[in-house]
Amino acid sequence: MTDKKQKVGPQGTQVFDLSEVESLLAKELKEQSINPNGQPALVGISKPVTGKKFLLTNQKYQVGRVASSDICIDEPSVSSTHAKIVFVGEQWKVVNLLSSNGTYVNGDKVSESDIYPGDQVRFGGVEFMFCTVDGKGRKNGSGGLSTFAKVLLVGVPVLAALGAAAYFVLQ
């Protein structure tokens, strides 16, 4: 929980804000983000890409809203050709392509920036964690999250829905 006072619903059900769930997911991903033998990847930590994993197996990626983008994000805050991610020398970089809503690394607006495992990269309002993962046999946009992260992604919304239903039934 983000504050010291726990939020409790009917019958002692813990209540989480969506931002708290995203924060817990980001924390979990950051803890497992550095795998020296892993494959670089962007893992979605906000809607509409929550839990999606994009393995970075090439040297250059176009990020944008158009279907021809290497990493296509169908969300209004993302520009048609928003940014690119490139591997130059021994370093991954993100480069903003004059997008309307900006590109951010760890909350700072950037035109170009090196990115490291554990960094949060945001395109408009859509946020990812840059990390290294075990990429064996997985395709871009697929799973690969830890059991804890999967439970957060699936379990918390289900519990929230059940809690809301119980609240309205008991009214």
C-alpha positions as CSV (number, residue, x, y, z in Angstrom):
1,M,0.0,0.0,0.0
2,T,1.2,3.5,-0.6
3,D,0.0,5.0,2.6
4,K,0.3,3.7,6.2
5,K,-3.5,3.3,6.6
6,Q,-4.6,0.2,4.8
7,K,-7.6,0.5,2.6
8,V,-10.1,-2.2,3.5
9,G,-13.4,-3.0,1.8
10,P,-16.3,-5.1,3.0
11,Q,-15.5,-8.1,5.0
12,G,-11.8,-7.1,5.3
13,T,-11.1,-7.2,1.6
14,Q,-7.9,-5.2,0.8
15,V,-8.5,-2.5,-1.8
16,F,-5.8,-1.5,-4.3
17,D,-5.7,1.5,-6.7
18,L,-4.7,0.7,-10.3
19,S,-1.6,2.9,-9.8
20,E,-0.6,0.7,-6.8
21,V,-0.9,-2.5,-8.9
22,E,1.2,-0.9,-11.7
23,S,3.7,0.2,-9.1
24,L,3.9,-3.3,-7.6
25,L,4.3,-4.8,-11.1
26,A,7.1,-2.3,-11.9
27,K,8.9,-3.1,-8.7
28,E,8.7,-6.9,-9.4
29,L,10.0,-6.4,-12.9
30,K,12.8,-4.1,-11.8
31,E,13.9,-6.8,-9.3
32,Q,14.1,-9.4,-12.0
33,S,15.3,-7.0,-14.8
34,I,19.0,-7.6,-14.7
35,N,19.9,-11.0,-16.2
36,P,23.4,-10.8,-17.7
37,N,22.6,-13.7,-20.1
38,G,19.1,-12.5,-20.8
39,Q,17.6,-11.0,-23.9
40,P,16.9,-7.2,-23.8
41,A,13.1,-6.5,-23.8
42,L,10.5,-3.9,-23.2
43,V,7.7,-5.2,-20.8
44,G,4.5,-3.2,-20.6
45,I,3.6,-1.9,-17.2
46,S,0.6,0.3,-18.0
47,K,-2.6,0.0,-20.1
48,P,-3.0,-1.1,-22.9
49,V,0.3,-3.0,-22.9
50,T,0.3,-4.3,-19.3
51,G,2.3,-7.6,-19.3
52,K,3.2,-7.6,-23.0
53,K,6.8,-8.4,-23.7
54,F,8.7,-7.2,-26.8
55,L,12.0,-8.9,-27.2
56,L,14.7,-6.7,-28.7
57,T,16.5,-9.1,-31.1
58,N,17.4,-6.6,-33.8
59,Q,19.5,-3.4,-33.8
60,K,16.7,-0.9,-34.5
61,Y,12.9,-0.7,-33.7
62,Q,10.3,1.8,-34.7
63,V,7.7,2.6,-32.0
64,G,4.4,4.1,-32.9
65,R,0.7,3.8,-33.5
66,V,0.8,2.8,-37.2
67,A,0.5,-1.0,-37.9
68,S,3.8,-1.0,-39.7
69,S,5.7,-0.1,-36.5
70,D,8.0,-2.7,-35.0
71,I,6.4,-2.0,-31.7
72,C,2.8,-1.0,-32.4
73,I,0.9,0.7,-29.6
74,D,-2.7,1.4,-30.4
75,E,-3.3,4.2,-27.9
76,P,-4.1,7.9,-28.7
77,S,-1.3,9.4,-26.7
78,V,1.3,7.6,-28.9
79,S,2.2,9.3,-32.2
80,S,2.1,7.5,-35.5
81,T,5.9,7.4,-35.6
82,H,6.7,8.2,-32.0
83,A,10.2,7.0,-31.3
84,K,12.9,4.5,-32.2
85,I,15.0,2.2,-30.0
86,V,18.5,1.5,-31.3
87,F,21.5,-0.6,-30.3
88,V,24.6,1.5,-31.0
89,G,28.0,0.1,-30.1
90,E,27.3,-1.7,-26.8
91,Q,24.4,0.5,-25.7
92,W,20.6,0.6,-26.1
93,K,19.2,4.1,-26.8
94,V,15.7,5.5,-27.1
95,V,15.2,8.4,-29.6
96,N,12.1,10.6,-29.7
97,L,10.9,11.3,-33.2
98,L,9.2,14.7,-32.6
99,S,6.2,13.0,-31.0
100,S,3.3,15.1,-29.8
101,N,3.3,13.7,-26.2
102,G,7.0,13.0,-25.7
103,T,9.2,10.1,-24.7
104,Y,10.3,9.7,-21.1
105,V,13.0,7.7,-19.3
106,N,12.5,7.3,-15.6
107,G,10.0,10.3,-15.6
108,D,12.4,12.7,-17.5
109,K,11.4,13.9,-20.9
110,V,14.1,13.1,-23.4
111,S,15.0,13.6,-27.1
112,E,17.6,10.9,-26.9
113,S,18.8,8.8,-23.9
114,D,20.7,5.7,-23.1
115,I,18.6,3.1,-21.4
116,Y,19.6,0.4,-18.9
117,P,17.9,-2.6,-17.4
118,G,15.4,-1.4,-14.8
119,D,14.7,1.9,-16.6
120,Q,11.1,2.9,-17.1
121,V,10.5,4.1,-20.7
122,R,7.2,5.9,-21.5
123,F,5.9,6.7,-25.0
124,G,3.1,9.3,-24.5
125,G,1.0,7.8,-21.7
126,V,2.1,4.2,-22.2
127,E,4.9,2.9,-20.0
128,F,7.3,0.0,-20.3
129,M,10.2,-1.4,-18.2
130,F,13.4,-2.0,-20.1
131,C,14.9,-5.2,-18.8
132,T,16.7,-8.4,-19.8
133,V,14.7,-11.6,-19.7
134,D,14.9,-15.3,-20.5
135,G,13.6,-15.1,-24.1
136,K,13.7,-18.8,-25.0
137,G,11.0,-19.6,-27.5
138,R,8.8,-16.6,-27.0
139,K,7.6,-14.1,-29.6
140,N,7.2,-10.4,-29.2
141,G,4.2,-9.4,-27.2
142,S,4.0,-12.7,-25.3
143,G,4.2,-13.5,-21.6
144,G,7.3,-14.4,-19.8
145,L,6.5,-12.8,-16.5
146,S,7.1,-14.3,-13.1
147,T,4.3,-16.1,-11.3
148,F,4.0,-13.1,-8.9
149,A,3.6,-10.6,-11.7
150,K,1.0,-12.9,-13.4
151,V,-1.0,-13.1,-10.1
152,L,-0.9,-9.3,-9.9
153,L,-2.1,-8.9,-13.5
154,V,-4.9,-11.4,-13.2
155,G,-5.7,-11.8,-9.5
156,V,-6.0,-8.2,-8.4
157,P,-8.6,-7.1,-11.0
158,V,-10.6,-10.3,-10.2
159,L,-10.5,-9.6,-6.5
160,A,-11.4,-6.0,-7.1
161,A,-14.4,-7.0,-9.1
162,L,-15.5,-9.5,-6.5
163,G,-15.0,-6.9,-3.7
164,A,-17.1,-4.4,-5.7
165,A,-19.8,-7.0,-6.3
166,A,-19.9,-7.9,-2.6
167,Y,-20.0,-4.2,-1.6
168,F,-23.1,-3.6,-3.8
169,V,-24.8,-6.8,-2.7
170,L,-24.4,-5.9,1.0
171,Q,-25.7,-2.4,0.6
